[in-house]
Amino acid sequence: MTSAPDFDEVIDRRGTHSSKWDMMSRNYGVSADTGIAMWVADMDFRPPEAVQRAVEDMARHGIYGYFGDDGAYLDAIRWWMAERHRWEVEPEAIMTVHGLVNGTGLCVQTWTEPGDGVVLFTPVYHAFARVIRAAGREVVECPLALDEGRYVPDFAAADAQMTGREKMVILCSPHNPGGRVWTVEELRGFADFAKRHDLILVSDEIHHDLIYPGQKHTAMPLAAPDILDRLVMMTATTKTFNIAGSHTGNVIIPDPHLRKRFQATLGAVGISPNSFGLHMATAAYSPEGAAWVDGLMTYLEGNREVFDDGLSAIPGIFSMPLEATYLAWVDFTGLGMSEAEVLRRVEGEAGIAANHGTTFGRGGDGFLRFNLATPRSRVEEAVDRLRRAFSDIQ
Ligand SMILES: Cc1ncc(COP(=O)(O)O)c(C=O)c1O
């Protein structure tokens, strides 16, 4: 028997080596005693009971040796992709890595050389640029355009930026930040862009299950089956089920030639699976996990509404309508304040740690990203604090 998840339960994560809560004072100067952590993308919820049971079974057995026989794990992935994304995945195409930042780094190592350009449509998840630069490659930032307050690709501008030195484009689908669920036409546009400039397209779809009711995500291999010879797709259970500490993700490569090259990199750096990650993911990709995600998205939809309604009462502040993800992307530029003044109010007065927009690349200035995956009472408290911190302009 499983009980319904209680997303309202406030669980104190302080003192548990939680990056989100235990690093917020160091990273943002916001006290963990009184502050609200709304930055890094993990949730303040327990995962489905099936995942807890998998870890408890491991603990009860008490031997933590190397993992072998990934048949059940691969079956669970295949079931999930077919059931939730109408996508048939070949088990041979799936390679398991230690999370998708790790996967991104391995892709950069596999298909680019130092000095090559890697294209990002910005603002975008900050770790992409960090990994590319750390590997001595150049980040080519192509800003997304804004159309009625939502991001859209500007392929003509991106085409004009290409020099011929670019070898790869990394797409975030759905997009973080801003939460766009790219349409099939837009996905086709990214695929054609990759073709036009002879780029490997890495499609990071880690947020693909966190889709709000009424929206539909399409896996890149379905949107653009004609580019499988240059496509690398990445997914994971970690964002969906809040198990990011298990550092497990999948790099899915339908084309056997591309796959061989990636496998050579895996061999060269000695990657083998994390048994906790595989046990948890196998349990998560199940009917019980699916019901949990449906409940989660209904709850997050409520949080999004509370947050957006509350912020819309402050003139000059605009929270982008999220189609996916729990990461609200808020534009403060309409206030005409300096970034320092906005941060003084948000961090200093409201005591809220949110990601700084500048870290997401071109187009991120003047924005902050707020993580809404926390009990409703905390979202309400955050809204109250923000309204007080900007009370002079209401
Ligand atoms: C687009 C994207 N990719 C990857 C990650 C992190 O992946 P992992 O924890 O598997 O390294 C995040 C985390 O927020 C993300 O937003």
The ligand as a Tripos MOL2 file, in Angstrom:
@<TRIPOS>MOLECULE
LIG
   16    16     1     0     0
SMALL
NO_CHARGES

@<TRIPOS>ATOM
      1 C1         19.2630   21.4220  -18.0820 C.3       1 LIG1
      2 C2         19.9670   20.7480  -16.9590 C.ar      1 LIG1
      3 N1         20.8320   19.7670  -17.2090 N.ar      1 LIG1
      4 C3         21.4830   19.1130  -16.2150 C.ar      1 LIG1
      5 C4         21.2540   19.4570  -14.9060 C.ar      1 LIG1
      6 C5         21.9870   18.7470  -13.8160 C.3       1 LIG1
      7 O1         22.1170   17.4410  -14.1260 O.3       1 LIG1
      8 P1         22.8740   16.3930  -13.1940 P.3       1 LIG1
      9 O2         22.5020   16.6510  -11.7830 O.co2     1 LIG1
     10 O3         22.3560   15.1050  -13.7250 O.co2     1 LIG1
     11 O4         24.3240   16.5810  -13.4590 O.co2     1 LIG1
     12 C6         20.3540   20.4770  -14.5970 C.ar      1 LIG1
     13 C7         20.1340   20.8730  -13.2060 C.2       1 LIG1
     14 O5         19.4550   21.8080  -12.8980 O.2       1 LIG1
     15 C8         19.6900   21.1380  -15.6540 C.ar      1 LIG1
     16 O6         18.8000   22.1100  -15.4130 O.3       1 LIG1
@<TRIPOS>BOND
     1     1     2 1
     2     2     3 ar
     3     2    15 ar
     4     3     4 ar
     5     4     5 ar
     6     5     6 1
     7     5    12 ar
     8     6     7 1
     9     7     8 1
    10     8     9 2
    11     8    10 1
    12     8    11 1
    13    12    13 1
    14    12    15 ar
    15    13    14 2
    16    15    16 1
@<TRIPOS>SUBSTRUCTURE
     1 LIG1         1 GROUP 0 **** ****
